[in-house]
Amino acid sequence: MPSASFYQAPQPAVPFRPGAVVIATLSNPREKFWGAILHLSSVGLSLRGVELSSFDDFIIQVRDGEPFTAGVLFFPMHRVERLELDLPEGNILSLAQRFAQKTGQDPAPLLVSEFLPPTMTDEAEDHQGSSENEENEDSAGDAPGGRSR
């Protein structure tokens, strides 16, 4: 994250963004899922992943080149009891790190590639940059109303 100066407002961190690898704990019935967020809103959570109890089987399946079968799931928000980022704790690897270590693949792109644009943030930055360029061109040589002087 870039440092913020006195003149620049800090950028808010968005940890639970589309593509983030998480562990979701659900209630009624109690279940745990590991996967990547596709969409998160006040209505619910869309996730592509597997039940936590099937995680090791999923790793073996991917490692052995079997067809990819992670589910695309929606959980209404009243079932979402807890959502945590899949992060390492001390010397304990995160599930995503274990997946990468055993399969040689990064799980996030594998889980979201069919559902999220690969360069979502790049496109937003490009659009912002092109808007600024258009404004500069308009102010440089055009009179109000879009006609040249």
C-alpha positions in Angstrom: 0.0 0.0 0.0 1.5 3.4 -1.0 2.3 5.7 1.8 0.0 8.7 2.3 1.4 12.1 2.8 -0.1 15.0 4.6 -1.7 16.3 1.4 -3.0 13.0 0.2 -5.9 11.1 1.8 -5.1 7.5 2.6 -6.6 4.9 0.3 -9.0 2.5 2.2 -8.1 -1.1 2.3 -10.7 -3.5 0.9 -9.7 -6.9 2.2 -12.9 -8.7 1.2 -12.9 -7.8 -2.5 -13.7 -10.1 -5.4 -10.9 -12.6 -5.9 -9.8 -12.7 -2.2 -9.3 -16.2 -0.8 -11.4 -16.7 2.3 -12.7 -19.2 4.8 -16.5 -18.8 5.3 -18.2 -20.2 8.4 -21.9 -20.7 7.9 -24.7 -21.4 10.3 -27.9 -23.5 10.1 -26.4 -26.0 9.2 -22.9 -25.2 10.4 -20.5 -25.6 7.5 -17.1 -24.2 6.5 -16.1 -23.3 2.9 -12.7 -22.3 1.4 -12.6 -20.4 -1.8 -12.4 -17.1 -3.6 -15.0 -14.3 -3.3 -16.9 -13.6 -6.5 -19.3 -11.1 -5.0 -20.1 -9.9 -1.5 -23.0 -7.6 -0.6 -25.6 -7.1 2.1 -27.7 -9.8 0.4 -25.1 -12.5 0.6 -21.8 -14.1 -0.5 -21.0 -15.6 -3.9 -18.0 -17.9 -3.6 -16.2 -20.4 -5.8 -14.6 -23.1 -3.7 -15.0 -26.3 -1.8 -16.2 -27.4 1.6 -13.3 -27.3 4.0 -13.6 -31.0 4.8 -13.0 -31.7 1.0 -9.9 -29.4 0.7 -7.3 -32.1 0.7 -9.2 -34.1 -1.9 -9.6 -31.0 -4.0 -5.8 -30.5 -3.9 -5.2 -34.1 -5.1 -7.7 -33.7 -7.9 -6.1 -30.5 -9.2 -2.5 -31.9 -8.7 -3.4 -35.0 -10.7 -4.9 -32.9 -13.6 -8.5 -34.2 -13.1 -11.3 -31.9 -14.2 -11.8 -28.9 -12.0 -14.9 -29.2 -9.9 -15.0 -26.3 -7.4 -18.6 -25.2 -6.9 -20.0 -21.8 -7.5 -22.0 -21.1 -4.4 -24.3 -18.4 -3.0 -24.9 -18.0 0.7 -27.6 -15.6 2.0 -26.0 -13.2 4.5 -28.1 -14.5 7.4 -26.2 -17.8 7.1 -22.7 -16.1 7.0 -21.5 -16.3 10.6 -17.9 -15.4 9.9 -15.7 -14.6 7.0 -11.9 -14.6 7.3 -9.1 -14.0 4.9 -7.0 -17.1 4.3 -3.8 -15.8 5.8 -0.8 -17.6 7.3 -0.4 -17.5 11.1 3.2 -17.5 12.2 4.9 -20.6 10.8 1.5 -22.2 9.8 0.9 -21.8 6.0 -2.5 -20.5 4.8 -4.7 -23.0 2.9 -3.9 -21.0 -0.3 -0.2 -21.5 0.3 -0.6 -25.2 1.0 -2.7 -25.4 -2.2 0.1 -23.6 -4.2 2.8 -25.7 -2.6 1.2 -29.0 -3.4 -0.2 -28.2 -6.9 2.2 -25.6 -8.2 -0.7 -23.3 -9.0 -2.0 -20.0 -7.4 -5.5 -20.8 -6.3 -7.1 -17.3 -6.7 -6.8 -17.0 -10.5 -7.8 -20.7 -10.9 -10.9 -20.1 -8.8 -12.1 -16.8 -10.3 -10.8 -16.9 -13.9 -14.1 -17.7 -15.5 -16.1 -15.2 -13.4 -14.0 -12.1 -12.9 -12.1 -10.0 -15.4 -8.3 -10.6 -15.0 -7.5 -6.9 -15.0 -10.4 -5.4 -13.2 -8.2 -2.9 -11.3 -6.1 -2.1 -14.4 -9.2 -1.2 -16.4 -10.4 1.1 -13.6 -7.1 2.9 -13.6 -7.0 3.1 -17.4 -10.5 4.6 -17.4 -9.5 7.2 -14.8 -6.4 8.1 -16.8 -8.3 8.5 -20.1 -10.9 10.7 -18.4 -8.1 13.0 -17.2 -6.6 13.1 -20.7 -9.9 14.0 -22.2 -10.4 16.8 -19.7 -6.9 18.2 -20.5 -7.6 18.0 -24.3 -10.9 19.8 -23.9 -9.4 22.6 -21.8 -6.4 23.1 -24.1 -8.0 24.0 -27.4 -11.7 23.9 -27.3 -14.1 26.7 -26.4 -17.2 25.9 -24.4 -19.7 23.9 -26.4 -17.0 21.7 -28.0 -16.2 24.1 -30.9 -12.6 25.1 -31.6 -11.7 28.8 -31.5 
